Amino acid sequence: MRKGEKTRDLILDTSVRLASELGLEGLSIGRLADELRLSKSGLFAHFGSKDDLQVQTLERAAERFAEVVVRPALAEPAGEPRLRALFERWLEWPRRVKQPGGCVFVAASAELDDRPGPARERLVALQKAWLATIARVVESGKAAGRFRADLDPDQVAFEMYGIGLVCHLSARLLRDPRAVERARVAFERIAADARLRS
Amino acid sequence: MRKGEKTRDLILDTSVRLASELGLEGLSIGRLADELRLSKSGLFAHFGSKDDLQVQTLERAAERFAEVVVRPALAEPAGEPRLRALFERWLEWPRRVKQPGGCVFVAASAELDDRPGPARERLVALQKAWLATIARVVESGKAAGRFRADLDPDQVAFEMYGIGLVCHLSARLLRDPRAVERARVAFERIAADARLRS
């Protein structure tokens, strides 16, 4: 990796962390410069505008998500092991890639749902891609004969997403120590429902 | 109802609508005064501080939620009809009590999860009360012999909450026209799982 790319990744990793704490709207080139002890003008060379900073921060978070959640899960055998790996890695994601204020995508979703613009568009595309990834994992389990043939992959994706959201809210807002345990129980019901009927 | 109470309710209903659009943090006494065409000083008589305005807005939203979601659902027969009424009315809540930016509680949850203070405390209490209401409805269905005896009411509440969250996000952020339909399918799986095993 060239030095320029390394610097860029370092800047964006800090930006992901800040976006988790302050929200994408709270993120600014000035604040990022303070955090990195770099000059604002230096950062302006990387990001032309706040929109650009927001979009690139989301992109970087998605790259990291692919790296720590999606790719390792796809290495597991098709069917339940792959779906479970995806789910477990997803739960760990705000710790594996440090996000002290919780998942940047969840935080950004609430912020941007009514704010048209490039950041919202990018977020929507990334969230749809995540749902499509879950659906594809279900599809591959069906193709391998490990999930029942009439299982609806998009429905599984929708429900898994719901478990992720309530787990995030229970853990962060309600400080419920049983959030992850409850999320796992919910996932097991989805997995049981996906199995071939004997 | 006395005139003072009526005025107060009118002010707070406007505040709930604004909080849905701008978030609780975007809400201010000045902005509320503009919206209502009242003087700022008049409003300061009702709300001593921004914290107070946020807390009272949450309280008012909770009153309206009890009125349009919880109380009518509790009038239904124990078991599946009552749980389903609770679920269906919950899905309609951001339209029944006008919240153009979506459910104020969902918006506030993302905003306040890292901000200690009276508004966060109130929100947490209200969200826990909502989970406890769902759990009680499950409990009453068990007591009436309509749900299986080993059903975990808190787990049902957790999972129903997840469906509500993903439905909200799919409808608002992703503009998925099938969000409500998918939420209903997910609910039917919960209801089926709750039934007595024959």
Contacts between the chains, C-beta under 8 A, distances in Angstrom:
chain1	res1	chain2	res2	distance
A	21	B	114	7.0
A	101	B	113	7.5
A	101	B	114	5.3
A	102	B	113	6.7
A	106	B	110	7.0
A	107	B	110	6.0
A	109	B	110	7.6
A	109	B	169	5.7
A	109	B	173	5.1
A	110	B	106	6.9
A	110	B	107	6.0
A	110	B	109	7.6
A	110	B	110	3.3
A	110	B	111	7.2
A	111	B	110	7.1
A	112	B	173	7.2
A	113	B	101	7.5
A	113	B	102	6.7
A	113	B	169	7.7
A	113	B	172	4.5
A	113	B	173	4.5
A	114	B	21	7.0
A	114	B	101	5.3
A	114	B	102	8.0
A	114	B	172	7.8
A	120	B	173	7.9
A	123	B	173	7.3
A	124	B	173	6.3
A	124	B	174	5.9
A	124	B	175	7.9
A	127	B	169	7.9
A	127	B	173	6.7
A	127	B	174	6.2
A	128	B	174	6.3
A	152	B	185	7.9
A	154	B	182	7.6
A	155	B	182	6.0
A	155	B	185	5.8
A	155	B	186	7.4
A	158	B	166	5.9
A	158	B	170	6.8
A	158	B	182	4.6
A	158	B	183	8.0
A	158	B	186	6.9
A	159	B	162	7.8
A	159	B	163	7.4
A	159	B	166	7.4
A	159	B	186	5.1
A	159	B	189	7.8
A	161	B	166	4.8
A	161	B	169	7.5
A	161	B	170	7.9
A	162	B	159	7.8
A	162	B	162	3.6
A	162	B	163	5.1
A	162	B	165	6.0
A	162	B	166	3.5
A	162	B	167	7.7
A	162	B	186	6.8
A	163	B	159	7.4
A	163	B	162	5.1
A	165	B	162	6.0
A	165	B	165	4.1
A	165	B	166	5.6
A	165	B	169	6.7
A	166	B	158	5.9
A	166	B	159	7.4
A	166	B	161	4.8
A	166	B	162	3.5
A	166	B	165	5.6
A	167	B	162	7.7
A	169	B	109	5.7
A	169	B	113	7.7
A	169	B	127	7.9
A	169	B	161	7.6
A	169	B	165	6.7
A	170	B	158	6.8
A	170	B	161	7.9
A	172	B	113	4.5
A	172	B	114	7.8
A	173	B	109	5.1
A	173	B	112	7.2
A	173	B	113	4.5
A	173	B	120	8.0
A	173	B	123	7.3
A	173	B	124	6.3
A	173	B	127	6.7
A	174	B	124	6.0
A	174	B	127	6.3
A	174	B	128	6.4
A	175	B	124	8.0
A	182	B	154	7.6
A	182	B	155	6.0
A	182	B	158	4.6
A	183	B	158	8.0
A	185	B	152	7.9
A	185	B	155	5.8
A	186	B	155	7.4
A	186	B	158	6.9
A	186	B	159	5.1
A	186	B	162	6.8
A	189	B	159	7.9
A	189	B	189	7.7
A	189	B	193	6.7
A	193	B	189	6.7
